[in-house]
Amino acid sequence: METMQKVRESGLTPEQAIRELLTAPTAKRTAMLAALESARTNRPATLLLTPTEAARELRLSRQTIWRLSRQGVLKPVLIGSSTRYRRTEIEQLATQGLAKITGGVP
C-alpha cells in the first residue's frame, strides 16, 4: 500500500508507472506488484448494482436482466425511481446458475 501511495504522490502517469514497474529491480517489482494486488482486492464491494452493471457482471444483455426480474429470478431493489440489484444475488446467479436458483424450473 505504501508503494501505491508513493506512485500516487509522485504524479506519475499510468504509462510511467508501468515503465518503472517493468524496469525495477526484482525485489522492488515484487513489492510493487503486491501493493497493486492488495489495492485491487481490498477495495470495498458495491452492495447494489445498476441493471447495466449487473448485465456486465453476468455478461448478459440488459434486456435479459429485465426478463430475469420479470420472471422473479432476480429481485430488484427500488430506490425512488432507480432499480438496483444486490451484488450477492448477482454473484449467486453467476456461481450457481439459473437451475439452482429456480429449483430446476426453467
C-alpha positions, 0 to 999 in steps of 0.5 A, a space after each residue: 500500500 505504501 508503494 501505491 501511495 508513493 506512485 500516487 504522490 509522485 504524479 506519475 502517469 499510468 504509462 510511467 508507472 508501468 515503465 518503472 514497474 517493468 524496469 525495477 529491480 526484482 525485489 522492488 517489482 515484487 513489492 510493487 506488484 503486491 501493493 497493486 494486488 492488495 489495492 485491487 482486492 481490498 477495495 470495498 464491494 458495491 452492495 447494489 448494482 445498476 441493471 447495466 452493471 449487473 448485465 456486465 457482471 453476468 455478461 448478459 444483455 440488459 434486456 435479459 436482466 429485465 426478463 430475469 426480474 420479470 420472471 422473479 429470478 432476480 429481485 430488484 431493489 427500488 430506490 425512488 425511481 432507480 432499480 438496483 440489484 444486490 451484488 450477492 444475488 448477482 454473484 449467486 446467479 453467476 456461481 450457481 446458475 439459473 437451475 439452482 436458483 429456480 429449483 430446476 424450473 426453467 
